[in-house]
Amino acid sequence: MNPKLKEALRNCHANLTIKIEVGDISDEIHAKGSPNLTLSHSQEMVVRKSDYVSDRTLGVRSDKAARDLSRGLVEKLKNPKQVARITLTVQS
């Protein structure tokens, strides 16, 4: 992960927007940064509704859980050959 992105996410005032796009369907998740983020897991990222932080945590206090994502988006993501675009935007 980009060191500047890591630094920005470790700010308690950081606002993280995650946009997931699959074909013509998209959804957004909004979360907060935390100075406790280690961002050290090499393969996994988790966005949490709580303030819990582990090495996989990308953001906390999310406005959505997996069950809140667009059902059409989730259906498309079940296809292992599906390509998705994920855009992370951080604002302080």
DOSE-205223 format. One line per field, with one value per residue (C-alpha): x, y, z; residue in three letters. Coordinates in Angstrom, 1 decimal. Example, Ala and Ser with C-alpha at 12.3 -4.5 7.8 and 13.67 -1.06 7.14 Angstrom:
px: (12.3/13.7)
py: (-4.5/-1.1)
pz: (7.8/7.1)
r: (ALA/SER)
END
This chain:
px: (0.0/1.2/3.0/1.1/-2.2/-1.2/-0.2/-3.5/-5.6/-3.8/-5.3/-8.3/-10.0/-9.6/-12.7/-12.3/-14.6/-14.4/-16.1/-16.6/-17.6/-18.5/-19.8/-22.6/-23.2/-21.4/-21.7/-19.8/-18.8/-17.7/-15.5/-13.0/-9.3/-7.6/-4.1/-4.3/-4.2/-1.2/-2.2/0.3/-1.6/-0.2/-3.4/-6.6/-8.4/-11.4/-13.6/-15.3/-18.5/-16.8/-13.6/-11.9/-8.5/-6.3/-3.6/-6.3/-8.3/-8.5/-11.1/-13.4/-16.9/-18.1/-21.6/-22.1/-21.5/-21.2/-25.0/-25.7/-24.0/-26.0/-27.4/-26.7/-23.0/-22.7/-24.2/-21.7/-18.8/-19.7/-18.3/-14.6/-13.8/-15.5/-13.3/-14.0/-12.6/-12.0/-11.2/-10.0/-10.3/-9.1/-9.9/-8.8)
py: (0.0/3.5/5.1/8.4/6.6/4.8/8.1/9.8/6.8/7.1/10.5/10.3/13.1/11.1/10.4/7.3/6.7/3.3/3.0/-0.5/-0.7/-3.8/-3.1/-0.6/-1.2/0.7/1.3/3.5/2.9/5.7/5.1/6.9/6.6/5.9/6.5/2.8/1.4/-0.7/-1.5/-4.3/-7.3/-8.3/-9.7/-8.6/-5.4/-5.1/-2.1/-2.2/-0.6/-0.7/0.9/-2.5/-2.5/-5.4/-5.7/-6.2/-3.0/-0.4/1.9/2.1/3.4/2.4/3.3/-0.1/-3.8/-6.4/-7.1/-3.4/-3.4/-3.4/-6.9/-6.6/-5.7/-8.7/-11.1/-9.9/-10.3/-14.0/-14.7/-15.4/-14.1/-10.8/-7.7/-5.0/-1.5/-0.3/3.3/4.6/8.3/9.9/13.4/15.0)
pz: (0.0/-0.8/2.2/1.7/1.8/5.0/6.6/5.6/7.0/10.3/10.9/13.3/11.2/7.9/5.9/3.7/0.7/-1.0/-4.3/-5.8/-9.5/-11.3/-14.9/-14.6/-10.9/-8.1/-4.4/-1.9/1.7/4.0/7.0/9.2/9.7/13.0/14.5/15.6/12.0/11.3/7.6/7.7/6.3/2.9/1.4/3.2/4.0/6.2/6.8/10.2/11.6/15.0/16.2/16.4/14.7/13.6/11.0/8.3/9.2/6.5/8.1/11.1/11.9/8.4/7.3/5.7/6.4/3.6/4.0/3.2/-0.2/-3.4/-4.0/-7.8/-7.0/-4.6/-7.2/-9.9/-7.4/-6.8/-10.3/-9.8/-13.3/-12.6/-12.7/-10.2/-9.8/-6.2/-5.6/-2.3/-1.6/1.7/2.8/6.1)
r: (MET/ASN/PRO/LYS/LEU/LYS/GLU/ALA/LEU/ARG/ASN/CYS/HIS/ALA/ASN/LEU/THR/ILE/LYS/ILE/GLU/VAL/GLY/ASP/ILE/SER/ASP/GLU/ILE/HIS/ALA/LYS/GLY/SER/PRO/ASN/LEU/THR/LEU/SER/HIS/SER/GLN/GLU/MET/VAL/VAL/ARG/LYS/SER/ASP/TYR/VAL/SER/ASP/ARG/THR/LEU/GLY/VAL/ARG/SER/ASP/LYS/ALA/ALA/ARG/ASP/LEU/SER/ARG/GLY/LEU/VAL/GLU/LYS/LEU/LYS/ASN/PRO/LYS/GLN/VAL/ALA/ARG/ILE/THR/LEU/THR/VAL/GLN/SER)
END
